[in-house]
Amino acid sequence: MNLALTQPLASEDIDLSSLLGFDGAEAVIEAWCTGAAPDPRETVWEWADRDGNVILPAISAAEAGAYDSSRTPYLREILSNLPP
């Protein structure tokens, strides 16, 4: 097997019989390959809005709770120019 990776690894590229000799080995490799996939491209503010990734504490925020960029639309351009 050639281990020099020039492109993403897929489960079909791996000879499971030589690596793992148990039932379910294919599912393990498939899950690993899925988990190793790159995250979707999104801006910082899209990430911050999604699923409560940023929670503002009551002690230091006028509006505590999950961050919502619609409350500060002027920050979107700034956040869009930050690297992921």
KADAPE-V328730 format. One line per field, one symbol per residue. ss: DSSP state (H for helix, E for strand, - for the rest). phi: phi as a letter, one per 30 degrees, with the letter a starting at -180 (. if undefined). burial: + if it has 9 or more other C-alpha atoms within 8 Angstrom, else -. A space follows every 10 residues. Layout:
ss = ???
phi = ???
burial = ???
This chain:
ss = ---------- HHH--HHHH- ----HHHHHH HHHHH----- ---HHHHHHH HH--EE---- ----EE--HH HHHHHHHHHH ----
phi = .dcdccbedc dddcddddcb cbdjdddddd dddddddddd dadddddddd hidbcddddb bdbdjddbdd dbdddedddd cddd
burial = ---------- +----+---- ----++--++ --+------- --+++-+++- -++-++-+-- ---+-++-+- -----+--++ ----
